[in-house]
Amino acid sequence: MVNREEIKDYWNNQALKFGTSHLATDPDTLSEQLEILNVQKYIRNNDCIADIGCGNGYFAISCINNFNVRIDGVDLSEEMIKVAKESKLQLTDDKQTKVSFYVGNVLQTSLEDNTYDKVVTKRCLINLLTRSEQAEAFQEIHRILKPGGLYLMCENTEQGLNNLNEVRQLVNLDTIKIRWHNLYLDENQIP
């Protein structure tokens, strides 16, 4: 069985290999660009945002460069956070004050209750070990959101993968397999 340390080691190695590139967290350039564009449709100036599973800060830096927002990024990987902090130093001084990065866990972020207008996860919850941990993560996200806040998730689901693979088979493409370190969400268990 996969354990948390193996997953953390994987992401630490991705950070060392790819640095500030989006490839550290997403091997597909087009999907990364589409995710950012679609999530940013919901971002407004003056939002306070938690980017949970922020990786190397690629998404957070994009938001800081495009909006007047405040962002706290949290990731389990120490190496990803190091890269994110290095990326932050490339921002202008005024923008640097609007983004912070912390080593943390989606199950216990250490972020304040009812603080964030938006919480974003991008392929974060699929790195948890069990369905009960995924449920805990939803509770933690709810805890840090302001009343009426918005949770924006780009997470893989079993049902989505099944649908995609059915279409791929129709055009004689290989099926996509779930990576060793992922547990895709079950749409029937999302609160």
C-alpha beads as a LAMMPS data file, in Angstrom:
LAMMPS data file: protein, C-alpha beads

191 atoms
190 bonds

1 atom types
1 bond types

-500.0 500.0 xlo xhi
-500.0 500.0 ylo yhi
-500.0 500.0 zlo zhi

Masses

1 110.0

Atoms # bond

1 1 1 0.000 0.000 0.000
2 1 1 1.134 3.536 -0.789
3 1 1 1.989 5.749 2.181
4 1 1 2.093 9.518 2.663
5 1 1 5.919 9.664 2.759
6 1 1 6.166 7.989 -0.659
7 1 1 3.729 10.519 -2.089
8 1 1 5.577 13.417 -0.469
9 1 1 8.893 12.100 -1.829
10 1 1 7.379 11.926 -5.307
11 1 1 6.312 15.584 -5.167
12 1 1 9.624 16.673 -3.633
13 1 1 11.388 15.035 -6.582
14 1 1 9.022 16.700 -9.065
15 1 1 9.907 20.084 -7.544
16 1 1 13.629 19.350 -7.807
17 1 1 13.261 18.163 -11.402
18 1 1 10.966 20.876 -12.796
19 1 1 11.422 23.892 -10.500
20 1 1 9.050 26.741 -11.342
21 1 1 7.576 25.067 -14.443
22 1 1 3.947 23.958 -14.400
23 1 1 5.360 20.536 -15.320
24 1 1 6.184 20.052 -11.638
25 1 1 2.489 19.480 -10.960
26 1 1 0.862 18.861 -14.351
27 1 1 2.510 17.102 -17.300
28 1 1 -0.127 18.458 -19.683
29 1 1 0.451 22.081 -20.715
30 1 1 -2.957 22.513 -22.327
31 1 1 -4.906 21.164 -19.349
32 1 1 -2.923 23.408 -16.987
33 1 1 -3.705 26.492 -19.058
34 1 1 -7.396 25.554 -19.298
35 1 1 -7.627 24.940 -15.548
36 1 1 -6.069 28.307 -14.751
37 1 1 -8.329 30.149 -17.212
38 1 1 -11.460 28.451 -15.912
39 1 1 -10.674 28.829 -12.218
40 1 1 -9.676 32.471 -12.699
41 1 1 -13.154 33.181 -14.121
42 1 1 -14.326 33.029 -10.496
43 1 1 -11.534 35.127 -8.974
44 1 1 -12.336 38.746 -8.154
45 1 1 -10.132 41.617 -7.065
46 1 1 -9.814 41.793 -3.272
47 1 1 -10.517 38.068 -2.831
48 1 1 -8.695 36.277 -0.065
49 1 1 -7.738 32.869 -1.510
50 1 1 -6.358 29.648 -0.052
51 1 1 -4.512 27.548 -2.646
52 1 1 -4.384 24.132 -0.990
53 1 1 -1.931 21.730 -2.586
54 1 1 -0.320 24.779 -4.202
55 1 1 2.717 22.860 -5.425
56 1 1 5.406 25.205 -6.707
57 1 1 3.061 28.206 -6.580
58 1 1 2.474 28.339 -10.336
59 1 1 -1.277 28.982 -10.027
60 1 1 -0.927 31.409 -7.101
61 1 1 1.708 33.484 -8.918
62 1 1 -0.542 33.621 -11.987
63 1 1 -3.395 34.944 -9.828
64 1 1 -1.175 37.525 -8.128
65 1 1 -0.029 38.740 -11.541
66 1 1 -3.592 39.017 -12.887
67 1 1 -5.643 40.188 -9.890
68 1 1 -5.409 42.312 -6.772
69 1 1 -5.866 39.389 -4.358
70 1 1 -4.324 37.907 -1.226
71 1 1 -3.254 34.233 -1.463
72 1 1 -2.042 31.708 1.079
73 1 1 -0.594 28.586 -0.532
74 1 1 -0.217 25.336 1.403
75 1 1 1.522 22.158 0.252
76 1 1 2.786 18.962 1.866
77 1 1 6.044 19.031 -0.134
78 1 1 8.832 21.062 1.427
79 1 1 10.627 21.238 -1.928
80 1 1 7.519 22.566 -3.691
81 1 1 7.204 25.288 -1.058
82 1 1 10.892 26.200 -1.466
83 1 1 10.341 26.659 -5.205
84 1 1 7.141 28.651 -4.571
85 1 1 9.007 30.982 -2.211
86 1 1 11.747 31.428 -4.827
87 1 1 9.086 32.282 -7.436
88 1 1 7.581 34.802 -5.052
89 1 1 10.899 36.670 -4.988
90 1 1 10.525 37.363 -8.726
91 1 1 7.389 39.434 -8.038
92 1 1 7.421 43.164 -7.415
93 1 1 7.670 44.120 -3.738
94 1 1 3.989 45.091 -3.477
95 1 1 2.882 41.752 -4.965
96 1 1 5.258 39.774 -2.726
97 1 1 3.358 41.044 0.321
98 1 1 0.122 39.550 -1.052
99 1 1 1.212 35.914 -1.288
100 1 1 2.537 33.490 1.328
101 1 1 3.496 29.842 1.088
102 1 1 3.467 27.289 3.913
103 1 1 4.292 23.634 4.342
104 1 1 1.067 22.026 5.502
105 1 1 -1.529 19.372 4.963
106 1 1 -5.006 19.625 3.440
107 1 1 -6.278 17.631 6.426
108 1 1 -5.024 20.282 8.883
109 1 1 -4.054 23.466 7.077
110 1 1 -3.471 25.578 10.223
111 1 1 -5.295 28.388 8.394
112 1 1 -7.851 30.498 10.230
113 1 1 -11.559 29.617 10.353
114 1 1 -13.967 31.472 8.030
115 1 1 -11.191 33.493 6.356
116 1 1 -11.183 32.783 2.629
117 1 1 -13.500 33.999 -0.113
118 1 1 -12.218 31.203 -2.345
119 1 1 -10.413 27.921 -1.688
120 1 1 -8.749 26.229 -4.659
121 1 1 -7.481 22.659 -5.012
122 1 1 -5.965 21.315 -8.195
123 1 1 -5.316 17.565 -8.072
124 1 1 -4.722 17.739 -4.322
125 1 1 -7.440 15.538 -2.850
126 1 1 -6.568 12.714 -5.249
127 1 1 -3.229 12.431 -3.413
128 1 1 -4.922 11.419 -0.173
129 1 1 -4.801 7.800 0.926
130 1 1 -8.433 6.991 1.741
131 1 1 -12.017 8.100 1.140
132 1 1 -12.255 9.101 4.801
133 1 1 -9.262 11.415 4.362
134 1 1 -10.935 12.937 1.322
135 1 1 -14.041 13.548 3.454
136 1 1 -11.865 15.141 6.162
137 1 1 -10.312 17.402 3.536
138 1 1 -13.749 18.637 2.468
139 1 1 -14.484 19.459 6.123
140 1 1 -11.201 21.361 6.449
141 1 1 -11.907 23.329 3.282
142 1 1 -15.371 24.184 4.590
143 1 1 -13.852 25.290 7.919
144 1 1 -11.537 27.877 6.344
145 1 1 -14.072 29.237 3.827
146 1 1 -16.029 32.341 4.761
147 1 1 -19.806 31.839 4.930
148 1 1 -20.930 32.066 1.320
149 1 1 -17.374 31.419 0.105
150 1 1 -16.632 29.358 -2.989
151 1 1 -14.624 26.138 -3.256
152 1 1 -13.055 25.723 -6.711
153 1 1 -11.754 22.234 -7.358
154 1 1 -9.962 20.690 -10.296
155 1 1 -9.887 17.106 -9.104
156 1 1 -10.064 13.841 -11.007
157 1 1 -13.007 11.502 -10.474
158 1 1 -13.472 7.813 -11.169
159 1 1 -16.599 8.564 -13.181
160 1 1 -14.849 11.216 -15.271
161 1 1 -11.999 8.828 -16.053
162 1 1 -14.442 6.060 -16.993
163 1 1 -16.285 8.418 -19.357
164 1 1 -13.042 9.605 -20.916
165 1 1 -11.773 6.062 -21.419
166 1 1 -15.045 5.032 -23.104
167 1 1 -14.562 7.819 -25.642
168 1 1 -10.865 6.955 -26.093
169 1 1 -11.802 3.336 -26.867
170 1 1 -14.223 4.516 -29.573
171 1 1 -11.287 6.097 -31.429
172 1 1 -8.824 3.279 -30.642
173 1 1 -6.743 5.180 -28.094
174 1 1 -5.213 3.463 -25.079
175 1 1 -7.104 3.829 -21.822
176 1 1 -5.689 6.154 -19.202
177 1 1 -4.691 4.449 -15.976
178 1 1 -4.762 6.008 -12.510
179 1 1 -1.251 6.812 -11.295
180 1 1 0.191 4.820 -8.405
181 1 1 -0.113 7.743 -5.984
182 1 1 -3.680 8.790 -6.790
183 1 1 -7.099 7.908 -5.420
184 1 1 -9.597 9.531 -7.756
185 1 1 -12.686 10.946 -6.089
186 1 1 -15.972 9.102 -6.246
187 1 1 -18.549 11.682 -7.349
188 1 1 -21.180 9.878 -5.270
189 1 1 -19.182 10.623 -2.108
190 1 1 -18.535 14.320 -2.652
191 1 1 -20.529 16.306 -0.093

Bonds

1 1 1 2
2 1 2 3
3 1 3 4
4 1 4 5
5 1 5 6
6 1 6 7
7 1 7 8
8 1 8 9
9 1 9 10
10 1 10 11
11 1 11 12
12 1 12 13
13 1 13 14
14 1 14 15
15 1 15 16
16 1 16 17
17 1 17 18
18 1 18 19
19 1 19 20
20 1 20 21
21 1 21 22
22 1 22 23
23 1 23 24
24 1 24 25
25 1 25 26
26 1 26 27
27 1 27 28
28 1 28 29
29 1 29 30
30 1 30 31
31 1 31 32
32 1 32 33
33 1 33 34
34 1 34 35
35 1 35 36
36 1 36 37
37 1 37 38
38 1 38 39
39 1 39 40
40 1 40 41
41 1 41 42
42 1 42 43
43 1 43 44
44 1 44 45
45 1 45 46
46 1 46 47
47 1 47 48
48 1 48 49
49 1 49 50
50 1 50 51
51 1 51 52
52 1 52 53
53 1 53 54
54 1 54 55
55 1 55 56
56 1 56 57
57 1 57 58
58 1 58 59
59 1 59 60
60 1 60 61
61 1 61 62
62 1 62 63
63 1 63 64
64 1 64 65
65 1 65 66
66 1 66 67
67 1 67 68
68 1 68 69
69 1 69 70
70 1 70 71
71 1 71 72
72 1 72 73
73 1 73 74
74 1 74 75
75 1 75 76
76 1 76 77
77 1 77 78
78 1 78 79
79 1 79 80
80 1 80 81
81 1 81 82
82 1 82 83
83 1 83 84
84 1 84 85
85 1 85 86
86 1 86 87
87 1 87 88
88 1 88 89
89 1 89 90
90 1 90 91
91 1 91 92
92 1 92 93
93 1 93 94
94 1 94 95
95 1 95 96
96 1 96 97
97 1 97 98
98 1 98 99
99 1 99 100
100 1 100 101
101 1 101 102
102 1 102 103
103 1 103 104
104 1 104 105
105 1 105 106
106 1 106 107
107 1 107 108
108 1 108 109
109 1 109 110
110 1 110 111
111 1 111 112
112 1 112 113
113 1 113 114
114 1 114 115
115 1 115 116
116 1 116 117
117 1 117 118
118 1 118 119
119 1 119 120
120 1 120 121
121 1 121 122
122 1 122 123
123 1 123 124
124 1 124 125
125 1 125 126
126 1 126 127
127 1 127 128
128 1 128 129
129 1 129 130
130 1 130 131
131 1 131 132
132 1 132 133
133 1 133 134
134 1 134 135
135 1 135 136
136 1 136 137
137 1 137 138
138 1 138 139
139 1 139 140
140 1 140 141
141 1 141 142
142 1 142 143
143 1 143 144
144 1 144 145
145 1 145 146
146 1 146 147
147 1 147 148
148 1 148 149
149 1 149 150
150 1 150 151
151 1 151 152
152 1 152 153
153 1 153 154
154 1 154 155
155 1 155 156
156 1 156 157
157 1 157 158
158 1 158 159
159 1 159 160
160 1 160 161
161 1 161 162
162 1 162 163
163 1 163 164
164 1 164 165
165 1 165 166
166 1 166 167
167 1 167 168
168 1 168 169
169 1 169 170
170 1 170 171
171 1 171 172
172 1 172 173
173 1 173 174
174 1 174 175
175 1 175 176
176 1 176 177
177 1 177 178
178 1 178 179
179 1 179 180
180 1 180 181
181 1 181 182
182 1 182 183
183 1 183 184
184 1 184 185
185 1 185 186
186 1 186 187
187 1 187 188
188 1 188 189
189 1 189 190
190 1 190 191
